[in-house]
Amino acid sequence: MATVSATTPLSALQALGQSVWLDDISRKMLNEGELKRLIEEDGLQGMTSNPSIFHKSISSSNDYDDAIRELVAEGKTVDGIYEALTVADIKEALDLFRPVYDRTNGGDGFVSLEVSPLLAHSTEKTIAEAKKLWALLGRPNAMIKIPGTPEGLPAIEECLFSGINVNVTLLFSVDAYEAVAHTYVKALKRRVEKGLPVDRIASVASFFVSRIDAEVDKRLEAKIKATNDPTEKGRLESLLGKAAIANAKNAYAVYQRIFEGEEFAPLKAKNAKVQRVLWASVGTKNPRYPDTLYTAGLIGPETVSTMPRASYDAFKDHGHAATALLDGIDDAPKIMQSLADAGIDFHDVTDKLLKDGVALFADAFHKLNEAILEKKNTDR
């Protein structure tokens, strides 16, 4: 087995307490040994997926065609084909990451599969699908992704209580994150009350980053364009690109309060794992910003950064590892207040992004099903 370099920017992140996961998956990556190489040579510690990723993987290649033909011959529906393809890929990835999971005593080596985004506002259906996917995957290092919508919270609690690892996704606001963190604690307390172990339950809270700046900057730029006051223009311009990291730092401050304080201490004494914050949507969308802005800017202990391939390659090539997350964390509320003073309604921003996020994943899910249907009909 190849050894992980001790001097790469990626390995330096691990030394600072941050795990690197890859926000990507494809059958080509699995079949050609690329994922195995990333784990062995780069020390990759986990992987996430979503309907957009699977849509791209399945619709833009022929790698799934033979499997689709076999599933069609078995009489599978489009939904059945989608489930079989995604479960097969995730299971293979889980097996590749299993040595990481074992080596870290269940701390890393996870791969996430998302419940249907069409169920984001249905608690009971989300619980049923999460339990179904968990059983189909049948591996302790699986994670089921559930959106952190109001309807998702009771589903998240029930799944965690049932012993299912959960990746809570689509978190944009600090309030939503805090509700998720308390839900995790509540689920573990329920397990303790029932005499159930808590030491192997794992969860991450996926807090989205770059989409915050994309939306806030758009609103700031509209205000900049509308003013003729040079002082006001300069004040507004100084806030561009500041919202996402400040918002993330405020969320991490809540993490510290809950999981490093008295509330979690009794569970920690029973070897419960903290629910780590996972930085999602870390790809830089604005070409004016550094391509490592959201990877280098959010490095901190007990966190995960799930990077799309471009961000992963950029950080591997020229990223600088330092605990930037803790730098200026006490100033983050001031930045958010400055945005409020500038007329940015941040509650409206995060509400819009949550709604858009659910819609985007639902749209990707529909397109994925259409791509599978097209391949299915082509093979008839």
C-alpha positions as CSV (number, residue, x, y, z in Angstrom):
1,M,0.0,0.0,0.0
2,A,1.2,3.5,-0.8
3,T,2.0,5.7,2.1
4,V,0.3,9.1,2.8
5,S,2.7,12.0,2.5
6,A,3.3,13.8,5.8
7,T,4.0,17.1,4.1
8,T,1.1,17.7,1.7
9,P,-1.5,20.4,2.4
10,L,-4.2,17.7,2.7
11,S,-2.3,15.7,5.4
12,A,-1.6,19.0,7.2
13,L,-5.4,19.5,7.5
14,Q,-5.6,16.2,9.3
15,A,-2.9,17.2,11.7
16,L,-5.0,20.2,12.6
17,G,-8.1,18.1,13.3
18,Q,-10.0,18.6,10.1
19,S,-11.1,15.6,8.0
20,V,-11.1,15.8,4.2
21,W,-14.0,14.1,2.4
22,L,-14.7,14.2,-1.3
23,D,-18.0,15.5,-2.6
24,D,-18.1,13.3,-5.6
25,I,-18.6,9.7,-6.7
26,S,-18.8,7.9,-10.1
27,R,-18.6,4.3,-11.3
28,K,-15.6,5.3,-13.3
29,M,-13.8,6.5,-10.2
30,L,-14.5,3.1,-8.6
31,N,-13.8,0.9,-11.6
32,E,-10.5,2.5,-12.5
33,G,-9.2,2.5,-8.9
34,E,-9.1,6.2,-8.5
35,L,-10.9,6.3,-5.2
36,K,-8.7,3.6,-3.8
37,R,-5.6,5.6,-4.8
38,L,-7.0,8.8,-3.2
39,I,-7.6,6.9,0.0
40,E,-4.2,5.3,0.0
41,E,-2.0,8.1,-1.4
42,D,-3.8,11.2,-0.2
43,G,-5.3,9.9,3.0
44,L,-8.9,10.8,1.9
45,Q,-11.1,10.1,4.8
46,G,-14.7,10.1,3.5
47,M,-17.1,10.9,0.7
48,T,-20.5,12.5,0.2
49,S,-23.0,12.3,-2.7
50,N,-26.2,13.9,-3.7
51,P,-28.7,13.7,-6.6
52,S,-26.8,16.3,-8.6
53,I,-23.6,14.2,-8.4
54,F,-25.3,11.0,-9.4
55,H,-27.2,12.8,-12.3
56,K,-23.9,14.0,-13.7
57,S,-22.2,10.5,-13.2
58,I,-25.1,8.5,-14.8
59,S,-26.2,10.9,-17.6
60,S,-22.7,11.9,-18.9
61,S,-21.2,8.4,-19.3
62,N,-21.8,4.9,-20.5
63,D,-20.4,3.4,-17.3
64,Y,-23.9,2.5,-16.0
65,D,-25.4,1.2,-19.3
66,D,-24.7,-2.5,-18.8
67,A,-26.1,-2.4,-15.2
68,I,-29.2,-0.5,-16.4
69,R,-29.8,-3.2,-19.1
70,E,-29.6,-5.9,-16.5
71,L,-32.0,-4.1,-14.2
72,V,-34.4,-3.5,-17.1
73,A,-34.3,-7.2,-17.8
74,E,-35.2,-7.8,-14.2
75,G,-38.3,-5.6,-14.6
76,K,-37.1,-2.8,-12.4
77,T,-38.9,0.5,-12.4
78,V,-37.0,3.8,-12.9
79,D,-37.0,4.3,-9.1
80,G,-35.8,0.8,-8.6
81,I,-33.0,1.3,-11.1
82,Y,-31.9,4.5,-9.5
83,E,-31.9,2.9,-6.1
84,A,-29.9,-0.2,-7.3
85,L,-27.3,1.9,-9.1
86,T,-26.7,4.4,-6.2
87,V,-26.7,1.7,-3.5
88,A,-24.2,-0.4,-5.5
89,D,-21.8,2.6,-5.9
90,I,-22.1,3.6,-2.2
91,K,-21.6,0.0,-1.0
92,E,-18.4,-0.3,-3.1
93,A,-17.1,3.1,-1.7
94,L,-18.0,2.1,1.8
95,D,-15.9,-1.1,1.5
96,L,-12.9,0.9,0.2
97,F,-13.3,3.3,3.2
98,R,-13.8,0.5,5.8
99,P,-10.1,0.4,6.7
100,V,-10.3,4.1,7.5
101,Y,-13.3,3.6,9.6
102,D,-11.7,0.7,11.5
103,R,-8.3,2.6,11.9
104,T,-10.1,5.7,13.3
105,N,-12.3,3.7,15.6
106,G,-15.4,4.9,13.8
107,G,-14.2,8.5,13.6
108,D,-14.0,8.7,9.8
109,G,-14.4,6.5,6.7
110,F,-18.0,7.5,6.1
111,V,-19.9,7.7,2.8
112,S,-23.2,9.4,2.5
113,L,-26.3,8.5,0.5
114,E,-29.2,11.0,0.5
115,V,-32.9,10.2,0.9
116,S,-35.1,11.4,-1.9
117,P,-35.2,15.3,-1.9
118,L,-38.9,14.9,-2.8
119,L,-39.5,13.8,0.8
120,A,-37.9,16.9,2.4
121,H,-41.2,18.0,3.9
122,S,-42.5,14.6,4.9
123,T,-41.2,13.3,8.3
124,E,-42.7,9.8,8.2
125,K,-41.7,9.1,4.6
126,T,-38.2,10.4,5.3
127,I,-37.8,8.0,8.3
128,A,-39.1,5.1,6.2
129,E,-36.7,5.7,3.3
130,A,-33.7,6.4,5.6
131,K,-34.3,3.1,7.4
132,K,-34.7,1.3,4.0
133,L,-31.4,2.7,2.6
134,W,-29.5,2.0,5.9
135,A,-30.6,-1.6,5.7
136,L,-29.7,-1.9,2.0
137,L,-26.2,-0.5,2.6
138,G,-25.7,-2.7,5.6
139,R,-22.4,-1.2,6.7
140,P,-21.5,0.7,9.9
141,N,-19.7,3.4,8.0
142,A,-22.7,4.5,6.0
143,M,-24.4,7.8,6.6
144,I,-27.9,8.7,5.5
145,K,-28.3,12.3,4.4
146,I,-31.5,14.0,5.6
147,P,-32.3,17.7,4.9
148,G,-32.4,19.9,8.0
149,T,-35.9,21.2,7.3
150,P,-38.4,21.6,10.1
151,E,-40.0,18.4,9.0
152,G,-36.6,16.8,8.8
153,L,-35.7,17.4,12.5
154,P,-38.0,14.7,14.0
155,A,-36.9,12.3,11.2
156,I,-33.2,13.0,12.1
157,E,-33.9,12.4,15.8
158,E,-35.8,9.1,15.2
159,C,-33.1,7.8,12.8
160,L,-30.3,8.6,15.2
161,F,-32.2,7.1,18.1
162,S,-32.6,4.0,15.9
163,G,-28.8,3.7,15.5
164,I,-28.6,5.2,12.0
165,N,-25.6,7.5,11.2
166,V,-27.0,10.8,9.8
167,N,-25.5,13.5,7.7
168,V,-27.8,16.5,8.2
169,T,-27.7,18.5,5.0
170,L,-28.8,21.9,3.6
171,L,-28.0,24.0,6.7
172,F,-27.6,27.7,6.0
173,S,-28.6,29.5,9.2
174,V,-27.0,29.4,12.6
175,D,-30.4,28.9,14.2
176,A,-31.1,25.8,12.0
177,Y,-27.7,24.4,12.9
178,E,-28.3,24.9,16.6
179,A,-31.6,23.1,16.3
180,V,-29.9,20.2,14.6
181,A,-27.1,20.0,17.2
182,H,-29.8,19.9,20.0
183,T,-31.6,17.2,18.1
184,Y,-28.5,15.1,18.0
185,V,-28.0,15.5,21.7
186,K,-31.6,14.7,22.4
187,A,-31.5,11.5,20.3
188,L,-28.4,10.3,22.2
189,K,-30.0,11.1,25.6
190,R,-33.0,9.0,24.5
191,R,-30.6,6.1,23.8
192,V,-29.0,6.4,27.2
193,E,-32.4,6.4,28.9
194,K,-33.2,3.2,27.1
195,G,-29.9,1.6,28.0
196,L,-28.6,1.7,24.5
197,P,-24.9,2.4,23.6
198,V,-24.0,5.8,22.1
199,D,-20.3,5.2,21.3
200,R,-20.8,4.1,17.7
201,I,-23.4,6.7,16.6
202,A,-21.9,9.2,14.1
203,S,-23.4,12.3,12.7
204,V,-22.3,15.5,10.8
205,A,-24.1,18.7,10.3
206,S,-23.5,19.9,6.8
207,F,-23.3,23.7,6.9
208,F,-23.3,25.3,3.4
209,V,-20.9,28.1,2.7
210,S,-20.2,29.5,-0.7
211,R,-23.9,29.8,-1.6
212,I,-24.2,32.3,1.2
213,D,-21.7,34.7,-0.4
214,A,-23.3,34.2,-3.8
215,E,-26.7,35.4,-2.6
216,V,-25.4,38.1,-0.2
217,D,-23.0,39.5,-2.7
218,K,-25.8,39.8,-5.3
219,R,-27.8,41.8,-2.9
220,L,-24.8,44.0,-1.9
221,E,-23.9,44.6,-5.6
222,A,-27.5,45.8,-6.2
223,K,-27.1,48.3,-3.4
224,I,-23.7,49.4,-4.6
225,K,-25.1,50.0,-8.0
226,A,-28.0,52.0,-6.6
227,T,-25.9,54.5,-4.5
228,N,-24.0,57.5,-5.6
229,D,-22.5,58.1,-2.1
230,P,-18.7,57.1,-2.3
231,T,-18.6,56.5,1.4
232,E,-21.6,54.2,1.3
233,K,-20.3,52.5,-1.8
234,G,-17.0,51.8,-0.1
235,R,-18.7,50.5,3.0
236,L,-20.8,48.1,1.0
237,E,-17.9,46.9,-1.1
238,S,-15.9,46.1,2.1
239,L,-18.6,43.5,3.0
240,L,-18.4,41.6,-0.3
241,G,-17.2,38.0,0.3
242,K,-17.4,38.3,4.0
243,A,-20.8,36.8,4.9
244,A,-20.2,33.1,4.3
245,I,-17.2,32.7,6.5
246,A,-18.6,34.9,9.3
247,N,-21.8,32.9,9.3
248,A,-19.8,29.7,9.4
249,K,-17.7,30.9,12.3
250,N,-20.9,31.9,14.2
251,A,-22.1,28.3,13.7
252,Y,-18.8,26.9,15.0
253,A,-19.1,29.1,18.1
254,V,-22.4,27.3,18.8
255,Y,-20.7,24.0,18.2
256,Q,-18.1,24.9,20.8
257,R,-20.8,26.0,23.3
258,I,-22.8,22.8,22.9
259,F,-20.2,20.1,22.4
260,E,-17.4,21.4,24.5
261,G,-19.6,22.5,27.4
262,E,-21.6,21.0,30.2
263,E,-24.6,19.9,28.0
264,F,-22.7,17.2,26.2
265,A,-20.3,16.3,29.0
266,P,-22.5,13.4,30.4
267,L,-22.7,11.9,26.9
268,K,-19.0,12.4,26.3
269,A,-18.4,10.4,29.5
270,K,-20.2,7.5,27.8
271,N,-17.9,7.8,24.8
272,A,-20.4,9.5,22.6
273,K,-18.9,11.2,19.5
274,V,-19.5,14.9,18.9
275,Q,-21.6,15.8,15.9
276,R,-19.0,17.5,13.7
277,V,-19.7,20.5,11.6
278,L,-19.1,19.6,7.9
279,W,-18.4,22.5,5.6
280,A,-20.4,21.9,2.4
281,S,-20.5,23.9,-0.8
282,V,-16.9,25.0,-0.4
283,G,-16.2,25.4,-4.1
284,T,-15.5,29.1,-4.9
285,K,-18.2,30.3,-7.2
286,N,-16.9,33.9,-7.7
287,P,-13.8,33.9,-10.0
288,R,-12.6,37.1,-8.2
289,Y,-12.1,35.1,-5.0
290,P,-9.2,32.7,-4.3
291,D,-10.0,29.1,-5.2
292,T,-9.1,28.0,-1.7
293,L,-11.2,30.7,0.1
294,Y,-13.7,28.4,1.7
295,T,-11.3,25.5,2.3
296,A,-8.4,27.4,3.8
297,G,-10.7,29.8,5.6
298,L,-12.6,27.2,7.6
299,I,-9.9,24.9,9.0
300,G,-10.5,24.0,12.6
301,P,-10.5,21.0,15.0
302,E,-13.3,18.5,14.9
303,T,-14.6,19.6,11.5
304,V,-15.0,18.1,8.1
305,S,-14.5,19.7,4.7
306,T,-16.2,17.9,1.9
307,M,-14.6,19.2,-1.3
308,P,-15.8,19.0,-4.9
309,R,-12.9,17.7,-7.0
310,A,-11.8,21.1,-8.2
311,S,-11.5,22.4,-4.7
312,Y,-9.8,19.2,-3.6
313,D,-7.2,19.5,-6.3
314,A,-6.7,23.2,-5.7
315,F,-6.0,22.7,-2.0
316,K,-3.8,19.7,-2.6
317,D,-1.7,21.8,-5.0
318,H,-1.4,25.2,-3.2
319,G,-3.6,25.2,-0.1
320,H,-2.2,26.6,3.2
321,A,-3.2,24.7,6.3
322,A,-3.7,26.9,9.4
323,T,-6.5,27.0,12.0
324,A,-8.2,30.0,10.3
325,L,-11.6,29.0,11.7
326,L,-10.5,30.2,15.1
327,D,-9.0,33.5,13.8
328,G,-11.4,36.4,14.4
329,I,-14.2,34.1,15.5
330,D,-15.2,36.7,18.1
331,D,-15.5,39.3,15.3
332,A,-17.9,37.3,13.2
333,P,-21.0,38.7,14.9
334,K,-19.8,42.2,14.1
335,I,-19.6,41.3,10.4
336,M,-23.2,40.0,10.5
337,Q,-24.3,43.1,12.2
338,S,-22.7,45.3,9.6
339,L,-24.6,43.3,6.9
340,A,-27.8,43.9,8.8
341,D,-27.0,47.6,9.1
342,A,-26.4,47.6,5.3
343,G,-30.0,46.4,4.9
344,I,-29.2,42.7,4.2
345,D,-32.0,40.6,5.7
346,F,-30.0,37.5,6.5
347,H,-33.1,35.5,7.6
348,D,-34.5,36.1,4.2
349,V,-31.2,35.0,2.6
350,T,-31.0,31.7,4.5
351,D,-34.7,31.0,4.0
352,K,-34.3,31.5,0.2
353,L,-31.2,29.3,0.1
354,L,-32.9,26.5,1.9
355,K,-35.9,26.6,-0.4
356,D,-33.7,26.8,-3.4
357,G,-31.5,24.0,-2.1
358,V,-34.4,21.6,-1.7
359,A,-35.7,22.6,-5.2
360,L,-32.3,22.2,-6.8
361,F,-31.8,18.7,-5.4
362,A,-35.4,17.8,-6.4
363,D,-34.8,19.1,-9.9
364,A,-31.6,17.0,-10.1
365,F,-33.5,14.0,-8.9
366,H,-36.1,14.5,-11.6
367,K,-33.4,14.9,-14.3
368,L,-31.6,11.8,-13.0
369,N,-34.8,9.8,-13.3
370,E,-35.3,11.2,-16.8
371,A,-31.8,10.2,-17.8
372,I,-32.3,6.7,-16.4
373,L,-35.7,6.4,-18.3
374,E,-34.0,7.5,-21.5
375,K,-31.3,4.9,-21.1
376,K,-33.9,2.3,-20.2
377,N,-36.0,3.1,-23.3
378,T,-33.0,3.1,-25.6
379,D,-32.1,-0.4,-24.6
380,R,-35.5,-1.8,-25.4
